[in-house]
Amino acid sequence: MATIRDKIYNFKTKHEEGFIQSEIDVLLKGYPDIDMDKFHNALMGITCMTRDEETIIYHCDIEKALYCGIEGRDLYSWEWD
């Protein structure tokens, strides 16, 4: 069984650096019970990049946000980068 990390880092993304919003939407369909408030809160204040007028969110930030949403928690202090 694939881990969350495996799913995120093996997800086919348009940009090698990370996810655009439409890809995040597809990923999240696999987690219908996720706490979206916790997911979005974990993404507040992250570093991201833009290319071709698209915001790209790094794999590591999506991974942390997904764990927060699944577990219904906020980021732990050691998870901030």
N, C-alpha and C positions, 0 to 999 in steps of 0.2 A: 504494500500500500504506500502510495506517495505521500511524503510529508508536505506540510504547507510550504516549507522552503523549496522543496523540489517543484511543486506546482508553480510557484512564483518564478523561480529562476529558469524553468523549462518552458514557461509560457511564451508563445510566439508573439513578439512585440514588433511593431514597426521600427522602433529605434532600439539599438542595443543597450542604451543607457537606462531604459525603463519604460514605464507605461504612460500612454495617453488616456484620456478619460473614457473613450469608447472601449478600450481594452480593460480598464478597471471595471466598467459596467459588466462586461462579459465574465470576468473573473468572479465578481460578486454574485452572479447568478448561481454559482455553485455553493453559496452559503446563505440560504434564504432566511435563516434565523439570526443572522448577525445583528449586533447592536450598531446601527449606522451612526448614532451619535458618538459612540466610543471610537468607531473607525475614523470619522471625520475629525474628532478632537485630537487623535494621535497624529494627524497630518498637519495640524496647525503649527506654523513656525518652521516647517521643514525647508530645506534647500531643494530647489528644483531647477530645471533648465527649460529653455524654449528653443524650438527649431521649427522652421516652416510654419510659424504662428501657432504651434501646438505646445502646450505645457507638458513636460515629461517629468514624471515622478519616479525617482530611483527605486529599484527593486527592494533595497533594504528598508525603505520607508513604507512601502506597501506591505512588506512582510510584518513589520512591527504593528502597523495599523490593523492588519487582518487579525493578528493575535489579540489585540486589544478589543476588537469588535466581537470576536468569537468568545473571549473570556469575560466580556463585559467589564473591562477595567480601563484605567488610564495608563499611560506610559509609566514605567518605573524610572526612577532618576537615572539609572545606569543605561537606559535605552536611548537617552538623548544623545544626539551627535552634533 
